[in-house]
Amino acid sequence: MSTATAAHDDHHDHGPAKGLMRWVTTTNHKDIGTMYLIFALIMFLLGGAMAMVIRAELFQPGLQLVDPQFFNSMTTVHALLMIFGAVMPAFTGLANLLIPMMVGAPDMALPRMNNLSFWILPFAFLMLLSTFFMQGGGPAGGWTLYPPLVLQYGDGFPFLIFSIHLMGLSSIMGSINVIVTVFNMRAPGMTLMKMPLFVWTWLITAYLLIATMPVLAGAVTMLLTDKFAGTSFFSAAGGGDPVMFQHIFWFFAHPEVYILILPAFGIVSAIIPTFARKPLFGYSSMVYATASIAFLSFIVWAHHMFTTGMPVAGELFFMYATMMIAVPTGVKVFNWVSTMWKGSMTFETPMLFAVGFVIMFTIGGFSGLMLAIAPVDFQYHDTYFVVAHFHYVLVTGAIYAIMGGAYYWLPKWTGNMYNEKLGKFHFWISTISVNVLFFPQHFLGLAGMPRRIPDYAVQFADWNLISSLGGFVFGLSQLLFVYIVIKTIRGGEKATDRVWEGAHGLEWTLPSPPPYHSFSEAPEVK
Amino acid sequence: MEKNLEKKKKTNVILAVVLGLVALAFYVSGIYLSSRG
């Protein structure tokens, strides 16, 4: 090696900068990934606090604690925070931390853009939350932003729109980074079909984001011009059509649902083989199933709109297309179960969360199939049955996968083992309480309780009380997760490089914690 | 290795620009199609 090259290498071997500026100016994938995860956790707790307000108000019939307008703000902003602030940034954080390590790259492909993608987010959410202090309060028309209701919203309206623009911009840049990293930064020998499934699911998710986020941006831009520039995209009086907004919105938001779950599939597909001590059953079918789900996600959007009135042929098309999604999803569930079949299973905390995911996500999937049946959706639409359904797929689905992933990779990131006893306690208390929280909501919905109301008929009182109690326990038990994470970061039993004896993949070949620059020499993959 | 990384950097930027343009196309076509009702 020449002296000049050696000097150059020295330059590259620097550690992180000191102090606060490290985090502001960093282009390191692990720093940025860590910031994403911390941000997601803060948003999760804030969105969770809003959920507590909702459940406290619904604890008994009648208006107790907050006025109805504020209650509606709580449901709206809870959803926006949890979707755009908690789950999506958590996945992006995991992608940042893991993808370069998994494909054997030194860093993400576009590190400066990576920094920008993250730092946009706090400003976007500050902008959104600042609306609570404005005339008209926070947005209260539901996270779906349907006109004409959303156009009646107060001074916060442009702040809401621009914050969504910023969130979209951040997601698009994050996705570009993932795609470019996966296509151009893989280590020699790491062919596409050798990539860990987490990388595959994220690659497909990134395509979904690039295709749909701009559509959301277009929809909210049109809301903005309808409000301030005299256009009538969605105003019937001016020749527009409010239902068209729903079509555009759900063309974004249905793939968004899969954006929120595909990386979770990747995480679970990493955890289960490790603790079953068997290779993943049906790797290539997992890849094709993920791609099929992504494709189908673009042709099912109007199942959210069965009650708006559409031709029977349309209802049938969207009904059958939606039901078809059960096929690749079934392939996945079958593969996870087959991976566990006759495996030497142990149930450490990540595995508990993964198995919990498989069971409870499937419950959410089945209620999704019920909702897909157009004629019966007329009864379920806008009831608590829908609320129960999407919380099963998002809380016991997406959030459980994220928690499982956090426990799984935390020893790798920090170099310290978490407290297994506390982790298991966190899982069991969460799993019991989350079912007490959401399962009764199926009954409430079937009995006719509408969503997004601060008060309800007395016939719904008993199940609401039980649901709220479950909610308070679930909310509190997440503080235990925060405690476990902080305790692990601060110290504990030293983790080995491989951490889990059954773990395979490039990230486990690195020391725990990994060096600041993961792979300075590309590893050879056989 | 160094030379290889330099080459990769160029490809990274080209790929990023192409993907950015795809995103922009979705944005513009979304609004255009909506304006036609």
Chai-1 contact restraints between the chains, C-beta under 6 A:
chainA,res_idxA,chainB,res_idxB,connection_type,confidence,min_distance_angstrom,max_distance_angstrom,comment,restraint_id
A,A109,B,N12,contact,1.0,0.0,6.0,A-B,restraint_1
A,L110,B,N12,contact,1.0,0.0,6.0,A-B,restraint_2
A,L110,B,A16,contact,1.0,0.0,6.0,A-B,restraint_3
A,I172,B,A23,contact,1.0,0.0,6.0,A-B,restraint_4
A,I176,B,A16,contact,1.0,0.0,6.0,A-B,restraint_5
A,I176,B,L19,contact,1.0,0.0,6.0,A-B,restraint_6
A,V180,B,N12,contact,1.0,0.0,6.0,A-B,restraint_7
A,V180,B,L15,contact,1.0,0.0,6.0,A-B,restraint_8
A,V180,B,A16,contact,1.0,0.0,6.0,A-B,restraint_9
A,N184,B,K8,contact,1.0,0.0,6.0,A-B,restraint_10
A,N184,B,T11,contact,1.0,0.0,6.0,A-B,restraint_11
A,N184,B,N12,contact,1.0,0.0,6.0,A-B,restraint_12
A,I210,B,L19,contact,1.0,0.0,6.0,A-B,restraint_13
A,I210,B,A23,contact,1.0,0.0,6.0,A-B,restraint_14
A,A211,B,F26,contact,1.0,0.0,6.0,A-B,restraint_15
A,P214,B,A23,contact,1.0,0.0,6.0,A-B,restraint_16
A,P214,B,F26,contact,1.0,0.0,6.0,A-B,restraint_17
A,P214,B,Y27,contact,1.0,0.0,6.0,A-B,restraint_18
A,V215,B,F26,contact,1.0,0.0,6.0,A-B,restraint_19
A,V215,B,G30,contact,1.0,0.0,6.0,A-B,restraint_20
A,A217,B,Y27,contact,1.0,0.0,6.0,A-B,restraint_21
A,G218,B,Y27,contact,1.0,0.0,6.0,A-B,restraint_22
A,G218,B,G30,contact,1.0,0.0,6.0,A-B,restraint_23
A,G218,B,I31,contact,1.0,0.0,6.0,A-B,restraint_24
A,F233,B,S34,contact,1.0,0.0,6.0,A-B,restraint_25
